[in-house]
């Protein structure tokens, strides 16, 4: 696990309909000196994501671009946070969590945190590499 003068590199995942929580967690990480490896909640090519819509399947180049950026964001992070309070089951967040788990098991990094109430469950939420936390403050205290 690498520590940097400017803080750690963090990727925050969650369900697309829970942008408010994801952005709040990202803002708190940035406020305390960490960097976000990729902010998937902001789409620099348009407002589809900001309107709560994922890349459409009829736009394969855009979907591929977003998938690469999200995957690289997970690969580049020191800490991965998955927000689980959303009422809807996510899709991409599970792929991102799988990537983080595979990296953690094979390399020991990133640290993986599950933040929020479990409104839905995956058996992978109970993997021993994942630490359940009640608040972003708890994560940031551990990373300090």
MIMI-382421 format. One record per atom (N, C-alpha, C): residue in one letter; x, y, z. Coordinates in pm, whole numbers, padded with zeros to 5 digits, always signed. Layout:
<kollos>
AXYZ...
</kollos>
This chain:
<kollos>
X+00085-00118+00000X+00000+00000+00000X+00088+00123+00000X+00072+00208-00096X+00154+00327-00108X+00086+00445-00038X+00165+00521+00033X+00117+00644+00095X+00185+00760+00024X+00116+00868+00004X+00168+00981-00071X+00155+01106+00013X+00246+01202-00008X+00238+01328+00063X+00103+01395+00043X+00049+01380-00077X-00079+01444-00107X-00198+01356-00070X-00176+01246-00003X-00284+01157+00038X-00287+01032-00046X-00391+00958-00027X-00407+00832-00100X-00496+00851-00222X-00488+00757-00312X-00572+00756-00432X-00692+00668-00401X-00810+00724-00420X-00934+00656-00380X-01031+00649-00497X-01098+00534-00509X-01207+00518-00605X-01334+00494-00524X-01440+00570-00554X-01567+00556-00484X-01670+00501-00582X-01727+00387-00548X-01823+00320-00632X-01961+00324-00567X-02063+00307-00648X-02198+00302-00596X-02295+00288-00712X-02421+00285-00678X-02525+00270-00778X-02549+00404-00844X-02575+00405-00972X-02589+00530-01047X-02699+00621-00993X-02800+00565-00929X-02908+00646-00873X-02873+00700-00735X-02751+00673-00688X-02707+00720-00557X-02590+00817-00572X-02597+00902-00675X-02488+00996-00702X-02462+01091-00586X-02567+01130-00514X-02549+01224-00404X-02456+01167-00298X-02478+01042-00258X-02390+00982-00157X-02248+00965-00210X-02235+00916-00333X-02102+00896-00391X-02027+01028-00397X-02093+01132-00444X-02027+01263-00454X-01993+01320-00316X-02077+01296-00218X-02048+01342-00082X-01923+01273-00028X-01912+01143-00049X-01794+01068-00005X-01670+01117-00079X-01681+01136-00209X-01568+01187-00287X-01523+01323-00235X-01617+01412-00209X-01584+01546-00161X-01512+01541-00027X-01554+01454+00060X-01490+01441+00191X-01348+01386+00177X-01330+01292+00085X-01196+01238+00059X-01103+01347+00007X-01152+01426-00086X-01073+01535-00143X-01043+01641-00037X-01143+01674+00043X-01127+01775+00149X-01016+01737+00245X-00995+01608+00267X-00894+01562+00363X-00761+01528+00295X-00744+01569+00169X-00614+01558+00104X-00593+01438+00014X-00696+01361-00011X-00684+01245-00098X-00726+01283-00240X-00695+01197-00336X-00737+01221-00473X-00831+01109-00518X-00921+01143-00607X-01014+01045-00665X-00952+00999-00796X-00936+00868-00813X-00871+00816-00933X-00956+00836-01058X-01087+00829-01044X-01177+00856-01156X-01314+00889-01100X-01366+01005-01137X-01500+01045-01094X-01599+01008-01203X-01652+00889-01192X-01747+00837-01291X-01881+00908-01284X-01905+00987-01178X-02034+01054-01164X-02047+01176-01254X-01937+01216-01314X-01939+01332-01404X-01894+01285-01541X-01978+01306-01637X-01951+01260-01772X-01907+01378-01857X-01778+01379-01892X-01726+01492-01967X-01771+01495-02113X-01844+01394-02160X-01888+01396-02299X-02035+01434-02314X-02100+01470-02206X-02240+01507-02218X-02308+01498-02084X-02440+01508-02083X-02513+01511-01958X-02593+01384-01933X-02569+01277-02010X-02646+01154-01991X-02630+01099-01850X-02505+01090-01803X-02481+01036-01670X-02536+01129-01563X-02517+01258-01583X-02568+01354-01486X-02720+01347-01476X-02785+01305-01581X-02931+01288-01580X-02970+01153-01523X-02871+01074-01480X-02901+00945-01419X-02910+00832-01519X-02852+00848-01638X-02859+00744-01740X-02718+00697-01773X-02698+00568-01781X-02569+00512-01820X-02553+00521-01971X-02432+00496-02017X-02408+00492-02162X-02502+00390-02224X-02562+00427-02333X-02657+00338-02396X-02585+00229-02473X-02649+00115-02483X-02588+00003-02554X-02572+00032-02702X-02648+00129-02755X-02632+00163-02896X-02520+00265-02917X-02443+00293-02812X-02325+00379-02819X-02205+00300-02767X-02164+00194-02838X-02059+00106-02785X-01925+00174-02761X-01890+00273-02841X-01762+00342-02821X-01763+00419-02689X-01874+00486-02660X-01887+00561-02535X-01890+00466-02416X-01964+00357-02429X-01969+00259-02320X-01830+00202-02294X-01755+00170-02399X-01620+00115-02384X-01528+00217-02318X-01537+00342-02358X-01454+00448-02299X-01479+00459-02149X-01606+00457-02111X-01641+00466-01969X-01594+00342-01893X-01609+00226-01953X-01565+00102-01887X-01415+00104-01861X-01338+00151-01958X-01192+00158-01942X-01156+00256-01831X-01219+00373-01829X-01189+00472-01725X-01226+00420-01586X-01341+00355-01574X-01380+00299-01445X-01284+00190-01400X-01249+00100-01490X-01157-00008-01455X-01020+00048-01416X-00970+00143-01492X-00841+00203-01458X-00847+00276-01324X-00960+00337-01294X-00977+00402-01164X-00964+00305-01049X-01018+00185-01066X-01005+00082-00962X-00860+00033-00955X-00801+00006-01070X-00663-00044-01073X-00567+00055-01008X-00590+00183-01027X-00499+00286-00978X-00519+00325-00832X-00622+00274-00766X-00652+00322-00631X-00578+00246-00521X-00557+00318-00411X-00503+00260-00288X-00616+00214-00196X-00729+00281-00208X-00847+00246-00129X-00970+00252-00219X-01055+00151-00205X-01177+00139-00284X-01294+00142-00186X-01389+00232-00211X-01507+00245-00126X-01630+00214-00210X-01712+00120-00164X-01838+00092-00231X-01951+00139-00139X-02036+00227-00191X-02151+00280-00116X-02269+00186-00139X-02329+00138-00031X-02430+00033-00044X-02567+00072+00010X-02593+00201+00034X-02722+00241+00089X-02832+00255-00015X-02795+00246-00142X-02895+00264-00247X-03002+00156-00241X-03121+00193-00284X-03233+00100-00282X-03229+00003-00400X-03169+00045-00510X-03163-00038-00630X-03033-00116-00634X-03039-00230-00694X-02918-00310-00713X-02839-00250-00828X-02709-00233-00808X-02623-00179-00913X-02575-00289-01005X-02513-00251-01114X-02453-00347-01206X-02304-00320-01215X-02268-00200-01261X-02128-00165-01274X-02053-00170-01143X-02120-00131-01034X-02053-00132-00904X-02008-00272-00865X-02080-00373-00909X-02039-00511-00878X-01916-00551-00959X-01907-00505-01081X-01789-00532-01163X-01669-00463-01100X-01687-00337-01059X-01579-00262-00994X-01536-00329-00865X-01633-00374-00786X-01600-00445-00662X-01523-00572-00692X-01562-00646-00794X-01491-00768-00833X-01347-00738-00871X-01326-00629-00945X-01189-00590-00982X-01108-00556-00858X-01168-00482-00765X-01097-00445-00642X-01064-00569-00559X-01160-00662-00550X-01134-00786-00475X-01022-00868-00538X-01025-00882-00670X-00921-00959-00739X-00785-00898-00714X-00775-00766-00723X-00648-00699-00696X-00605-00718-00551X-00698-00703-00458X-00666-00717-00317X-00615-00857-00286X-00682-00957-00339X-00643-01096-00311X-00506-01128-00371X-00477-01074-00489X-00351-01107-00556X-00234-01016-00520X-00264-00889-00480X-00155-00795-00452X-00159-00735-00312X-00271-00749-00242X-00285-00688-00110X-00339-00545-00114X-00363-00493-00232X-00412-00357-00249X-00515-00357-00362X-00619-00279-00351X-00647-00171-00258X-00714-00221-00130X-00715-00133-00030X-00801-00159+00087X-00944-00143+00038X-01033-00226+00086X-01172-00221+00039X-01265-00193+00157X-01349-00093+00139X-01445-00053+00243X-01586-00057+00187X-01678-00106+00268X-01820-00107+00234X-01886-00006+00327X-01946+00097+00267X-02002+00208+00342X-02152+00216+00320X-02228+00214+00429X-02372+00233+00418X-02451+00113+00465X-02581+00134+00468X-02673+00026+00504X-02684-00071+00388X-02705-00195+00419X-02723-00295+00314X-02871-00298+00274X-02903-00230+00166X-03040-00231+00114X-03061-00353+00024X-02953-00412-00019X-02952-00533-00101X-02820-00600-00067X-02802-00723-00107X-02681-00793-00067X-02623-00875-00180X-02496-00892-00170X-02420-00981-00256X-02333-01064-00163X-02311-01189-00195X-02224-01269-00109X-02085-01207-00101X-02046-01133-00202X-01913-01073-00205X-01897-00960-00103X-02009-00905-00054X-02001-00805+00052X-01943-00865+00179X-01943-00996+00189X-01896-01063+00310X-01757-01123+00293X-01691-01092+00182X-01555-01141+00159X-01465-01086+00270X-01372-01167+00321X-01286-01120+00432X-01197-01002+00398X-01180-00968+00272X-01098-00852+00235X-01174-00720+00251X-01304-00727+00274X-01387-00607+00283X-01412-00571+00428X-01391-00443+00459X-01421-00393+00593X-01548-00310+00587X-01647-00347+00668X-01771-00269+00677X-01749-00153+00771X-01792-00034+00729X-01777+00086+00810X-01909+00163+00814X-01923+00242+00919X-02047+00318+00937X-02042+00457+00874X-01919+00511+00854X-01909+00647+00802X-01780+00665+00723X-01780+00767+00638X-01657+00800+00565X-01551+00849+00662X-01592+00909+00772X-01497+00954+00874X-01415+00837+00927X-01478+00723+00946X-01409+00604+00993X-01303+00559+00892X-01337+00564+00764X-01241+00526+00659X-01124+00623+00660X-01153+00752+00661X-01048+00852+00653X-00956+00848+00775X-01011+00816+00892X-00927+00803+01011X-00831+00686+00995X-00877+00577+00937X-00792+00461+00917X-00685+00487+00811X-00718+00566+00710X-00623+00594+00602X-00520+00701+00641X-00550+00776+00747X-00460+00886+00788X-00327+00833+00839
</kollos>
